[in-house]
Amino acid sequence: MFDLEFTTHRRGFLGGLAAGAAALGLGSLIPSELVARPRPVGPPLDDPQLDAWLNKITGAHRQVYDMPEVDNGMGFVFSRVFYMTNEETGVPESDLGVVVVLRHLGATLAMTDAMWAKYKLGEMANVTDPKTKAPAVRNLFYKVPPGELPLPGASIDALMASGALFGACHMALKAGSQELAKKMNMPAEDIEKDMLAHLIPGVQLVPSGVWAVNRVQERGCTYCFAG
């Protein structure tokens, strides 16, 4: 099931409740944690690129999708449905902040087709190409042909065009490089360097997926597990 939370209505109700209580002199009876208030962001990070990425999270309604697995791209489906249903209820894309964190095996989706073919990422992430019925040697969710995905617009590039931000877990890429190094008899450092050079343009490398999930929630995103 989809868990839709209309935070604007909730905040409007709580704001009215607080205002009414204040008028009656009952402000002390309203628990302070019930009144919506911005959370502190903290000091700037040492990495200006990460700071800039986090500062791109805007909009009144902010959501992070945590993707530790490929899971048929469900995190992308959830993201597109979030855009679609907000539009249906009168909320434009400009009022939405969507972040997708690709971590664990989901981090394979941050890479281009060249990496999927070279390192057989379909075998690693247990992803089957529906066309060939074999382990995927291409990213099935980036620049795919029209009509290939069950839900139009649920691809990485289409979501980026709508304003969604993507973060890729560096720790997952390190671990994956080490695993591939054993199978392919190659230096793990070379594989990692190759992967980092072939991230999908626009995807931000983050120290770890769990780091990113924490930091974007501090920026006001509500959490949705998607994998």
C-alpha positions in Angstrom: 0.0 0.0 0.0 1.0 3.6 -0.5 1.2 5.7 2.7 0.2 9.2 1.7 0.6 11.8 4.4 -0.9 15.2 3.8 1.4 17.3 6.0 -0.1 20.6 5.0 -3.4 19.6 6.5 -1.8 18.3 9.6 0.2 21.5 10.1 -2.8 23.7 9.5 -4.8 21.8 12.1 -2.0 22.0 14.7 -1.5 25.7 14.0 -5.2 26.3 14.5 -5.1 24.3 17.7 -2.2 26.2 19.0 -3.8 29.6 18.1 -7.0 28.6 19.8 -5.3 27.5 22.9 -3.3 30.7 23.1 -6.5 32.8 22.8 -7.9 30.8 25.8 -4.8 31.1 27.8 -4.2 27.4 27.5 -0.9 27.4 25.6 0.9 25.4 28.3 -1.5 22.5 27.7 -0.3 22.0 24.0 2.8 19.8 24.0 5.6 21.7 22.2 6.5 18.7 20.1 3.1 18.8 18.4 3.7 22.3 16.9 5.6 22.0 13.6 8.9 23.8 13.7 12.0 23.8 11.4 14.8 21.5 12.5 18.3 22.8 12.8 20.5 22.0 9.9 23.9 22.4 11.6 27.1 23.9 10.4 28.3 23.6 6.7 30.1 20.4 5.8 33.8 20.2 4.9 32.8 19.0 1.4 31.2 21.9 -0.5 29.8 19.6 -3.1 27.8 17.7 -0.5 26.7 21.0 1.0 25.5 22.2 -2.4 23.7 18.9 -3.0 21.8 19.1 0.3 21.0 22.7 -0.3 19.1 21.7 -3.5 16.4 20.1 -1.4 13.6 22.6 -1.6 9.8 22.6 -1.6 7.2 22.4 1.0 6.8 18.6 0.7 10.0 16.7 1.0 10.4 12.9 0.7 13.4 10.6 0.7 13.3 7.1 -0.9 15.8 4.7 0.6 16.9 2.1 -2.0 19.2 -0.6 -0.7 18.2 -3.0 -3.5 17.2 -2.8 -7.1 13.8 -4.4 -6.4 12.5 -3.8 -10.0 13.1 -0.1 -9.6 10.3 0.3 -7.0 12.0 3.4 -5.5 11.7 5.1 -8.9 8.0 4.0 -9.2 7.3 5.4 -5.7 9.0 8.7 -6.7 7.0 9.1 -9.9 3.8 8.2 -8.1 4.6 10.9 -5.5 4.9 13.5 -8.3 1.8 12.2 -10.1 -0.5 12.2 -7.0 0.7 15.6 -5.8 -0.1 17.0 -9.2 -3.5 15.4 -9.1 -4.1 17.2 -5.7 -3.0 20.6 -7.0 0.7 20.6 -5.9 3.2 21.4 -8.6 6.6 19.8 -9.0 8.2 23.0 -7.8 6.7 22.5 -4.3 8.2 19.0 -4.0 11.6 17.9 -2.8 12.4 14.3 -3.8 15.6 12.5 -2.9 16.5 8.9 -3.9 19.4 7.3 -2.0 21.0 4.4 -3.8 22.9 2.2 -1.3 24.0 -1.4 -0.9 23.1 -3.2 -4.1 20.9 -0.3 -5.2 24.1 1.6 -5.8 24.6 -0.3 -9.0 21.8 1.8 -10.5 24.0 4.9 -10.2 26.2 3.6 -13.0 26.1 3.8 -16.7 25.6 0.9 -19.2 29.3 0.6 -19.7 29.9 -0.4 -16.1 26.9 -2.8 -16.2 28.4 -4.6 -19.2 32.1 -4.5 -18.1 31.6 -5.7 -14.6 28.4 -7.8 -15.1 26.5 -5.9 -12.5 23.3 -7.8 -13.4 24.9 -10.9 -11.9 26.0 -9.0 -8.8 22.6 -7.4 -8.1 20.5 -10.3 -9.4 18.9 -8.2 -12.1 17.5 -9.9 -15.2 17.0 -8.1 -18.4 13.4 -8.7 -19.6 14.4 -8.6 -23.2 17.2 -11.2 -23.0 16.1 -13.1 -20.0 19.7 -13.1 -18.9 21.5 -11.1 -16.2 21.4 -7.4 -17.2 24.4 -5.9 -18.9 22.7 -2.4 -19.0 21.1 -0.1 -16.5 17.4 -0.9 -17.0 16.3 2.4 -15.4 18.4 5.0 -17.2 17.6 6.3 -20.7 15.5 3.3 -21.5 13.4 3.1 -24.7 9.9 4.5 -24.6 7.3 2.0 -23.4 9.9 -0.3 -21.7 9.0 0.7 -18.2 5.5 -0.2 -16.8 5.1 3.3 -15.4 6.1 6.2 -17.8 8.5 8.6 -16.2 9.9 6.1 -13.6 13.4 6.3 -15.0 16.4 8.0 -13.4 16.7 10.6 -16.2 13.0 11.4 -16.2 12.9 11.8 -12.5 15.9 14.1 -12.6 14.1 16.2 -15.2 11.3 16.6 -12.6 13.8 17.8 -10.0 14.6 14.6 -8.1 18.0 14.3 -6.5 20.0 11.1 -6.4 22.8 10.0 -4.0 25.1 7.0 -4.5 26.7 5.3 -1.5 30.5 5.4 -1.7 30.9 2.6 0.8 28.7 0.3 -1.3 30.9 1.0 -4.4 34.0 0.3 -2.4 32.6 -3.0 -1.2 31.4 -3.9 -4.6 34.8 -3.1 -6.1 36.5 -5.4 -3.6 34.1 -8.2 -4.4 34.6 -7.8 -8.2 38.4 -7.6 -7.7 38.4 -11.2 -6.4 36.3 -12.5 -9.3 38.1 -10.6 -12.0 41.6 -10.7 -10.6 41.9 -6.9 -10.8 43.0 -4.3 -8.3 40.0 -3.1 -6.3 41.3 0.5 -6.5 41.2 0.4 -10.3 37.6 -0.9 -10.3 36.5 1.7 -7.8 38.1 4.5 -9.8 36.5 3.2 -13.0 33.1 3.1 -11.4 33.4 6.6 -9.9 34.3 7.9 -13.3 31.2 6.4 -14.8 28.5 7.5 -12.4 25.4 8.8 -14.2 25.8 12.6 -14.6 23.9 14.4 -11.9 24.2 11.6 -9.3 26.0 12.8 -6.2 28.5 10.5 -4.5 27.8 10.5 -0.7 30.0 9.0 2.0 27.5 6.3 2.7 23.8 5.7 2.0 22.9 5.7 5.7 24.7 9.1 6.1 22.6 10.5 3.2 19.4 9.1 4.6 20.1 10.8 7.9 21.2 14.2 6.5 18.3 14.6 4.1 15.8 13.9 6.9 17.5 16.6 8.8 16.6 18.8 5.9 13.0 18.1 6.3 12.5 14.9 4.2 10.1 12.3 5.4 11.3 8.7 5.0 10.1 5.9 2.8 11.8 2.5 2.5 12.0 1.5 -1.1 13.9 -1.8 -1.5 
